[in-house]
């Protein structure tokens, strides 16, 4: 119970980090099978498949597992071990290529998430009191068996890469603290070697007695976990606020093409079931939002949390690298229109008071302690022709310049900036932006679907901006180039009046899928040859 963010313990799993818990469980099995496989020269395919599942489930246990296998290169059989590891990881790479190649080539279109953890009590947080008996047993085992048993050294070795990865995490864009549970686990697991002191005829009795003692010790030191389990698994419907939450979703009912909804970030939302309950709006109401579960998967994330800080006195600001701003509903209006936000859900008395006297918003519904306001000036369109012609802006750090210089000043929002190359007027400094007027008296009919955008326009040839996050997989059916335009949207110059854009597969995706197919064929070929040899 020492933390609920580090990963792999029960509170972290209850907080939503179940993928890492699943991956970690398989990592323990993988390290055991890897040891046995290298010693007995078997399990090559099984270990390859297992490592692939670990990696695609969660990258952190995968990094620890991969670096821990370096243990086998500190050996007299380094050539044999290297050969085994090379074959295994090569086969895993083939299986994972459909996922890992697009990740590598498109990593710049994600947002790294690094948070430095500050300890209030280093000893109690890293080694809480519940660990003390096991650490004592581990110390005894390590002192006695470190030189005598290679398995002890093998299970201690992962601590080294875990600590190294902890310090490298800022450069990897990973939360540093997520590597500490591996240090904890591989220290405590040494306590199991204490059983080697027990004579064989007493091992069963010892195992039962030890399990009973562990059970009572853990029960004595657990305080809130069972309450959290009950809270989570009772479901949203069991909460006193369910009727309110259900009514909000029914009122906002729409589809993926409906204007977005934003909501005030406040601890009061915890009463709905979780402080992040409104991230379920796309599922329960069908309508899109700005915030979502996978923060790191989009380049729009910094801008989304900037907007959150404009409409919330207590913003979450989860990305320290991206500075938030201050509560200002009037300023927020321009940003909400930019992102096609149609409604705001508010909860605190402060925001209710401020928004009620702001003529840019109108109250449209009240459900319990929540009020819903419409953004009056929003056009309720995802596709539009800007009033100013796009300018090209080249920078070594385009995203940060856009965030801190262009996006921070709402006066810039009408002048779109393009990343990369193209036939656009060039601007050297964001401070020197000048609007080149565009006749945007155009009629646009749009249809937004999952992974497909269709629109008809009366202004082919003119710049059209789509207020949906840019990603290289968006492809125009007519062959027009799609540009990344500030803050993180798509820009297209239609050749014809009808435009269709779909989320397709790039050449990298196709190569990755081909390599994964080769990996699957290779596995079945190896298994088939083995069976034929057995028969013959």
Secondary structure, 3 states (H helix, E strand, C coil): CCCCCCCCCHHHHHCCCHHHHHHHHHHHHHHHHHHHHHHHCCCHHHHHHHHHHHHHHCHHHHHHHHHHHHHHHCCCCHHHHHHHHHHHHHHHHHHHHHHHHHHHHCHHHCCCCCCCCCCCCHHHHHCCHHHHHHHHHHHHHHHHHCCCCHHHHHHHHHHHHHHHHHHHHHHHCCCHHHHHHHHHHHHHHHHHHHHHHCCHHHHHHHHHHHHHHHHHHHHHHCCCHHHHHHHHHCCHHHCCCHHHHHHHHHHCCCCCCCCEEEECCCHHHHHHCCCCHHHHHHHHCCCCECCCCCHHHCCCHHHHHHHHHHHCCCCCCCCCCCCCCCCCHHHHHHHHHHCCEEEEEECCHHHHHHHHCCCCEEEEEEECCEEEEEECCCCCCCEECCCECCEECCCCCHHHHHHHHHHCCHHHCCCCEECCCCCCEECCCHHHCCCCECCCCCCEEEEEECCEEEEEECCCCCEEEECCCCCCCEEECCCCCEEEECCCEEEEECCCCEEEEEECCCHHHHHHHHHHHHHHHHHHHHHHHHHHHHHC
